[in-house]
């Protein structure tokens, strides 16, 4: 058994409503048994799971958590909204249990490489459903 890792090159900047499976299928030929690994950020962007921070009003709790670390309280507010439980806050990182049950930093809220300075990306609403949709839409050959 061998393992080969190959990137999918040439994907454009993905946005809300884009056909992610179609974009992937245009750039690679999948064989039966291939495993496709897709970062949540591109899935979330295609599913319009982003928030414009200028639309967010931070709560007093978000302000209190953000202040010691110089974090944007609006982003902390989004993290709190995406969290079922805040487990720990340390050195500017909020360790949260998401509504999905995942335990991760900042509830998976990500501001890097989003395409807009004032926007953050959230986790997909139902990551398993997203994966099933992509799997069903990606063609494979025997």
N, C-alpha and C positions, 0 to 999 in steps of 0.2 A: 504494500500500500504506500502510495506517495501523497504528499501534500504539496500543492502548488498554489501560491498566492499571487493573484494578478489584479492590479488596480483597473478600474474602469476609467479610462482617460477621456478627457474632452467633454465632461458634463458641463453644461452651462450653469449659470446661477439659477437655482430652482426657486420658484415662487409659488404663491397660493394658486391651487387649481392645476398646476402643471402635472402632466402624465409622467410620473416618475418611472413607472415600469416601462413605458414606451421609450423614455430617454435612455434607460439602461439597455433595453433590448436593441436599440439602434447602434449601440457601441460595443456589444459583445455577443458572442454566440454561446448559449448555455447548453450543456449536455445533461442528460438525465443523471441525477446524483450530484450535480454541482451544488455547492453551498454558496449562497450570496449573502454577504454581510453588508448591511447598509447602516450608516450612522443615523441616530435618531434625529439629528438636526435637519438633515435633508428631507426626511419623512415629515417632520413637523412643519417645515416650511411649505412643503407641497400641500399639507392639510390645513394651512393657515392657522397654525398654532403659534402665533407670535403676538406680542403685546407692545404697543407703542407707549413708552414710559411717560410721555407727556399727557397721556390719558389717565394716569394712575395718581391717586391721592394717597400718600402714605399715612398709615395710622400712627398713633403715639407709640405703639409697641415697635413698629417698623423703624421709626425715628430713633428710639432708644437703642435698638440693636445695631443700627447702622452707624451711629455717631462715634463710638469708640474706635472704629476701624476706618472711618472716612469713606464708608460705602454709600452708594446712592440709596436713600431711604425708599425711593419708588421701586427699585429693584428688589430690595428686602421685602417690601409689601407684596410684590408678585410671588416671591418665594414663600411667604407665609400663606398666601391664598392657595398655592399649589401643594401645601403641606397638610397632612392630617395631624401631624405632631412634630414639634420642634424637639429634637432629642438632645442637641448640644450646640453651643455657640462658642467657637474658639478661634482666635487669630483671624477673625473676619470670615470664617467659613461657618455656615449654618448646616448642621447635619440634621436631616429631616426624614421623616417617614412620609412618603407621598400618599395620595389618595389611592394609588395602585398597590400600595404596600411596600414599595421599594424604599430602601434606606440609602440615601445618597447626599452628596454635597449640594447645598442650595436647591434642593428639590428638583434637580435637573435643569433649572433655569440657567440659560447660557446667553451671554452678551457678546461672545467672541465670533468674529466672521459672520455676522448676521446680514451685513449689507447696508444697514442703516445704523447710525451712531446711537439713536434714541430708541432702539427696538431690542427686545429679548425674545429668545425662542424657548418654548415650553416643551415638555414631553408630550407625545401623542396622547389623546384622550384614552384610547384603548390600543396599546402597542401590539397585543396579540392579533386584534382585528386588522390592524395596519399590515402586519406581516402576512396574514392570510390573504388579504387583497393583493398584495404585491406578488406573493407566490402564485396565486391563480392567474395573474395578468402576465407573468413572465413566461415566455415560450421556452420550451426545452426540447431537444431532440434526443432520440435514443442513441 
